[in-house]
Structure formats: structure tokens, C-alpha cells
Amino acid sequence: MPILVVGISVLILLLLMTKLKVNGFAALLLVAVGVALVQGIPVATIPDVLSGGIGDQIGDTMLTIGLGAMVGRIMGDAGAAQRIAGKLLDAFGPRGVQVAMVVTSMLIGVTMFYEVAFVIVVPIAFTLVRVTGTKLLWVGLPMSIALSTMHSFLPPHPGPTAVAATFHASVGLTLFYGLFIAVPAGALIALTWPRLPFIKAMNPSIPKGLVSEREVTDEEMPGLGWSLFVALFPVVLIVAAAVTDMATSTESPLLHAVAFIGSAPIALLLTLCLAAWAFGPRIGRSLDDVGASCTSAAKAMAMILLVIGAGGAFKNVLVEGGISDYIKDATDGWSISPIVLAWLVAVILRIALGSATVAVVTASGVVLPLLAGSGVHPEIMVLAVACGSIACSHVNDPGFWLFKEYFNLSVVEAIKVRTTYTTVLAVLGLGGVLAAEWALDILNL
């Protein structure tokens, strides 16, 4: 039974990494090979499946994470992240640092991928931790939860946008309705989770190399204007491209140029060039110093990228092994509410495959035949699938490894933190979706 294979593989992975202390990259590849053999993938094609999964995952994340880490390290070494962190403290106060991170993350995360927004905001979170002397998870966890919520619940992120196209739903209305669910649910969990006793008991340190250890004096720091300009530069480019894409359906060279500049890798590459000058020669730092910052960031990212790539290999083995088809066939014909069915299928696929995008696309195909005669608003069905896709992030989700490595957690600690918060977010999302459908029916909209 494919679901049993997934469960056993996860347990073996935990055993390898917690009891036997096997490196995460090697453990993921070993388990991926084992699952491929059990699922009947031809031996001759297993290397291609593994390399394909690694290539797809690294191709999606290496440029984003690598460039983002370099920008963050340049800003940190120059004192720009410290300047922004100081102004956030001035505005919200030391007791409001979590609110500051939630507000910042939600504004940035509305249109930006989780990984992109994460690497842009995390240097500020690291700096706030160092300046205030608070625990890493106290500041970083609200940031991650807010970004996870925005990425999973709302278009123009890839999963919800793909489902909106399948259901012929309005992307604008989906975003509008979704904000009423995502903002309160995300804020509630972001401000609650760091206060739970089992979270407060953890005290990970900031990973070496991702943030400058040097305390920059006020005279050495760049001004707030330049610091914010560089930090928000990729956000503006990506948001402009997303808004332009949503607002028009015509094709033109100008639109292609906007889409190109607003793609995450190009936006971050341009930001890196801007940061290298703004926080290098412009303020008297040599290009050698800027290059050293980039090298330090790259060294710190090496193992993180390897582990994320291996997570992609594990995910690809599960997909190629036919587990999504098995779940689709097993859930076909379930006679329950279309909203609940859409959410539940997405949850099961998310648990089994790890990929939120695969989960939402497959789940939408399962429930699409039910939509026509159900009377449910298509935008609500999009949100139901999207909410389900955030649940139970664990070891077969490459995003799980990004979270684990950046917050310097053990596998068990990451499961305690991330798997729980994503699951509760999914449940709250389902409640919000059901309430939204009820309200729309009452209002005859």
C-alpha cells in the first residue's frame, strides 16, 4: 500500500538522522533509493529520477536562495540590516518585535514565493535576535508562519493560481476572499506558536556565516533610505510583474520585459548588483570586502542547498512511484461536502508527496467534476484546496529543510515546530473557507 510505504520511509529517515546521526543529504538519498525500489521504479531509471528531482528542486531554489543569501550578507556586513532592525524596534518597541515581523512578512509575502521572501526578511530577523538578545524562534518563527500562510493560501502564488485556472475562478476575488482568511489565521498562529511551552524550550543559535558577527556602529551604518531601498527593490520588481500579469491578458514586448525583470532570480540578481555598489564603493567599502561577504554566504548555503536538493529527489521518487494516482483513485467517489473533500484530498497528497504545488493541482483534478453541480463558489473551492496544501509539512517537503537549516533545528525539533504550525493553519483555513461560503450564500453573492 503506497501510503504505508510513505509512512515507513519517513520513520526510517527519522531513525537514520536522529539515532544513527546520518547526514541529512545522505539519509534522504538512501531513503529515496529504498522507496524507488519498493515502488517498482526500474533500477536503470532510478538515478535519472533522483537527479531529475534534485535538478527540479535546485533549479527552482538555488538562484533564489543563493542570491538572496548574498544580498542579505552584504546588507548585514554593511550594517543595513541592523539599520532596518533598529528602526523596527523604534517603531514597535522591543515587546512588539513579533508584530513587526508579522506585518513585514505579510506585506512582502502577499506576492512573493516563500523561499524568496524568506531569504530577504531573514537577515533582519537574525539582526533583531542579536540586537534584542531574544531567542531565534521568538523572532524568526512569526516571520516564517506569516510567509507560509501568504504563500499557500493566496494567488498569485503558483499553487492557488493554477487551481484558479482549473476551476475558472477569478484570481482577484480569490485573493480578496483569501485575505480575510489568511491574515487573521496567519497572525493568530504567528503570535501564538512561539509562546507554546515546547517551542520556548528550544533555543537554537543563528547558523554560522549567514549573518555578520560584527557590531556596526551608528556612524558606519548606511542611511535608512538606502537600506530600505535595497531591501524593497526586489519586492517592487516582483510585485510589479505579478500585478501586471493579473491586470492584463494581452501580449507585448513590454510585458515580456516586465515579466523578465520581475522574475525572482533576475530581480535578486539586479538587487545583488545594486547592493554591491550601494553598500560597497558608495560607502567606502572595497569590492574585495563585498566579494568576501558573498563568499561567506555561499559557503554557509552549501549544505542547505544539498539537503534541499535531496528533499526534491525524495519527493520525485514518491511522484514517479504513482502515489498521487493511488490517492486520486482511492478518494474518487467519496460522498462528502465538495469543500471538505477538496481540502482533505489536498492534505493527503501533501502528506504523501511533500509538494504543495503537486497536491493542489492533483486535488483540483479530483474535485473538479463535483464543482459544476455543487453550487459552491469556485473561488471558495480554490481556497479550500490551497488551505489543505499547507498541512503537515515534514521530511518530504523541501521547504521543511529550508526552515530546519536556517533555524538550526534538529529533525525532531523541526517536526515539532513546522509540522504542527502548518497543520493548524490548514485546519483554521478550512474553518475560514466554510465560513466564507456560508457568508456568501447569506449575502446572495
N, C-alpha and C positions, 0 to 999 in steps of 0.2 A: 504493500500500500504506500503510494508516494508520500502522503502526509507523515506516515510513520518514519519513512526514510529521512525526511527533513528533521523531525524531532530527534532521532538518534544522532544524526550528523551534528546537530547543534550541541548535544550533550558531549559527544566525542571532542568537539572543538574546545568546549569549556574545560574538559579534562586535560587536554594537551597544554592549554595555555595557563591554567591555574595550578594544577597538581604537578605536571611534568615541566612547566616553565619553558615550553617550546616557543620560539619567536613567533609573533603573530602572522608574519608573512609566510613562513614555512608551514605553520599549522593550518592556515586557510587553504594553501595549495594541496597539502596532504589530504585534507577532508574533501576538497573539491574532486580530487582524483578518485577517492573512495566512492563518493556519490555517483560519479560518472560511470564507474564500473558496475555498481549495483543497479543503476537505472538503465543499463544496457546500451550505453553510448559506445559505438565501435572503438576499440582500443586505438586504432590507427588515427582516429579523428580527435581523440581526447586532447592532445597538445594544441590542436587548432582551436578547440573550444575554449581551452584555458587562455591561450594567447589572444583570442578574439574578445573574451570577457575583459582581460586586462587592458587590451587596446581601446575598447569602447569606453571603459571607465576612466583610464588615464587620459585618453583623448579629450574627454569631457571636462576633466578636473585639473590636469597638470598645469595648463596655461593659466587657468583662473587662480588656482591656489598658489602656484609659483610666483606669478606676477604680483598677486595680492600680498603675499608674504614679503616680497622685496619692497614694495611700496610702504608697507607697514613698518618694516625695519628702518628704512630711510627716514620716515617720519619720526620714529622713536629715537633714533640716534641724534637727529637734529633738534629734538625737543618739541616737535609739532604735536605729537600725540599727547605729550604732557601738557601743552598749552590748552588743547581742547578739553582734556580731562579736568584741568584746573577751572576752566570756565563752566563746565557742567557742575562741578562742585559748588562754585559760586552761585549758580542759578538754582540748584536743587538742594544744596547742603549735603553734608556727609550722610545724614539719615535718609536722604532722598535719592541716593545713588542708584538704587534698583529702579525707581520710577524713571530716572534719566535714561537708563539703559533700555527700558521697555519702550519709551516714547521714541528714542532714537532708532531702535531696531525696527519698530513697526513702520515708521516713516520711510526708512531705507528699504525694508523688506517687502513693501507692497508690490514693487515691480522687479525686484532683483532676486535671482536664484539664491537659495540658502547658502551655498558654498561661496558665492561672490560676496554677498552681504557679510557673511561670517568673517572672511579674511580682511574686509575693510574695517569692520567695527571692532574686531577682537584686539587690535593693538591699543585702542582706547580703553577697553575693559582691563587689559593687563596693566596699563599705566594707572588706572584708578585703583586697582588692587594694591599696587606698590605705594601709591601716594597716601591712601587711606589706611593701609595696614589691615584691610579686611581679608576674608578668605576668598580664594579664587572663585569658588562656586557661588558665593553670595552675590558677586557682581556678574560673573560670566553666564550663570545659568539663566537668569531673566532674559539676557540677550539671546541666547540660543533658543529658548522657548518661544519668544516673540517672533524670531525669524522662521522657526519651524512652522508656526501657525500661518503666517502670511504666505509662505511658500506652498504649503499643502492645500490650504483652503481656497485660495483666490486666483483667478486669472489676473494678469497674463502669464502666469507660471505655466509650464508645459503640460502638466497633468490635467488641471481643470480646463485649460484652453482646448486640449484635444477632446475631452469629454463633451465640452460645449458644442464643438463641431459635430460630434456624433449624434447628439440629441437635438441639433438645430436650435440651440438655446442662445439667447442674447448674451454676449460676453459682458456688455455693460451692465445689464440687470443682474447677472450672476455676481459680478463684482460688488454691485450696490447691496444686494441682499446679503452677500457673504460678509461684508464688513460688519454688519450688525451681529453676526455670529462670531467672527474671528477675533474682533477687537476685545469684547468682554471676556471671551473664553481664554484667549491668549494672555491677557493681562491678569486674570484671576490665577491661572496656573503659574505664571511667571513670578508673581509676588507671593504665592503660597508655597511652592515647592522648596525654595531654599530654606524655609523655616521648619521643614519637617525634621524630626529628630535624626532619622537615618541619613539625611543629607548633611545636617550640621555636624555629624560625627566625622565626616570626610574632610580632609584638609590637604588636597594636592597642591603641589608647587607649580609655578609657571615653567613650562618646558624651556630648557636652555636654548639660547640662540634666536628665539622668536621675538624677544624684546630687549632693548638696551638695558644694561645693568647700571649705566652711569646716570647720576642725578644731574640734570641740566639746570643751570642757574637761570633766573628770570631774564637776565641780560643776554644770555646766549640763545634763548628760545626765539624762533621766528614769531612774527605777529599773528594774532588770531585770524585776521583776514586771509593771509596766505595759507595758514594751517587748514582752515575750513574750506578754502577754495580747492586745494589739492584733494582733501578728503572727499569732498562732494562732487568733484569733477567727473569721476566715472558714473556716479549716481545720475547726474544730469544727462550724460550721454545715453545711458541705458534707458532711463525713463523717457527721454525724448523719442528714442526709437520705438519703444513699446506703445507710447501714446499715438505716434504717427501711424503705426501699423494698425491700431484699433480704430483710428478715425477715418481711414481711407482704404478703399479696395482697388484703387487704380494703380497701374504700374508706370514708373517713370525712372529715368536715371537718378534723379534727385532722391527718390525714395530708396532706391538701392544703396545710394551713398550713405543715407541716414542709417539704414539698417546695418551697413558695414561698420560704420563708426560706433554705432550703439551696441554692437555685439560685445559680449563680456570680455573676450580676450583682447580685442582691439582697443576697447575703452580702457582696460587696465594697462595695456602696453603704452598708450598715449599718456596715461597718468604716471607711469613709471618715468617716462622721458621728462614730463613736467616736474615731477618730484625731484629727479636727479639734478635739474637746474635750480629749482626754487629753493631746495634745501642743500644745495651744493655750492657752486660758484657764486650764486646770488648772495649768499650769506657768508662767504669766505671759506667754505669747506671745499677741499680739493676733490677732484673726480676720483682720485685714489681712495679717499675716505668713503665716498658714495659707493664705489665698487666693492670695498670691503664690507659695507653693510649688506649689499646684495649677496655676496658670497656667504656671509654668515647665515642669512635667511635660507639660502639654497641648501646649505649643509643641514640645517635644522629640519628642512622639509623632506629630506631624502627618505627616511624610514616611514614617515607619514604617507608619502605617495606610494611606496611599495606596499604597505598594508592596505591602502585604499584600492590599489590595483588588484591585489589578491582577493579582496572582497568582491570586486567585479567579476573575477574568474569563478568564484563560488556561485554568485548569482547566475552567471551564464550557464553553468552546468545544470542548475535547477530548471532554468527555462528550456534548455535543449533536451533535458530529460523528460519533458512532456508533463510536468506537474501542473502548469497552468491549464492545459487541456483537460487533465483529470478533474481539477476543481470545477471547471466550467461545465463538464458533463454531469458531475455529481450534484451541482446546485440547480441544474436545469429542471424546471417544473415545480420548484418549491412554492407552495401556495401561501405566501405571506405578503405583507404590505410591500409594494414596489420600492418605497423609500428605504425600509428596513433591509430588504433583500439587496438593494444596490450597495448599501453600507456594509452589510455582512459579507458579501462576496469580495468587496474590496479589502476588508480586514483579513479574510482567509488568504487571499492572494498575497497580500503584504507580508503576512507571517511566513508564508511558504517561500516566496521569491525574493523578498527584501526590497525590490524596486517599486517605489511608489508609482512611477510612470507606467510600468507594466501592469500593476494592479488596477489602476484606474481605467486604462484602455481595455483590458480584458473584462473587467466588471461591467463597463458600459456596454460591451457586446452582449453580455449575458442578459441584462435587464432591458435592452433597447426594445425588444418585441412587446414588453409589458407597458411601455410608456404610452403608446397610442391610445389604448382604451382605459387607462387608469385615471385620467383627469388630473394627474399631478403636473404641476408646472415644470417644464423642462429645466429651468434654472435651479429649481429645488433638487431635482434628480442629480444635476451636476454637482451640487454641493454635498449631497448625500454620499456620492462616490468619492469625492475629494476628501471629505472628513474621514471616511473609512481608511483611506490610503495612508494616513499618518500613523495608524495604530501600530503598536508592538515593534518598533524599530529595534532590531537586535543584530546578531553577528553576521547575517547575510545581507545587511544593508551597508553599503559603502559609507553612507553618511554617519552611521554609528561609529565607524573607525575614525573619521574626521573628528567627531565630538570627543571620542575617547583619547586620542593622541594630543589634541590641543589642550584638553583639560587634565592631561597627565593622570588618567584613572586606570585602575586595573579593569579587566574584562567584567568581573563581577560587579564592581562599583559602577561601571558604565551601564550595565543592565539595570541595576537598582535605580539609577538616575534617569537615563534616557528612555528605556523601555517603559517605565512607569508613566513618565510625563506624556509621552506620545499616546499611550493607550487612554489615559484620562482625557486628553484633548479630543481624541476621536469620539469618546462617549459623550462629552459635552457638546461636540459638534453635531452628533446625531440628535440630541435633545433640541438644539437650536434649530436644526433643519425641520424637525417635526413641528416645532412651534411656529416657524416661519410659514410653513404650508398651511397650518391652521389659521394664522392671521390673514394670509392672502385669501383664503376661502371666505372668511368672515367679511373681509372688505370687498369681496367680489372682484378681485384684481386678476 
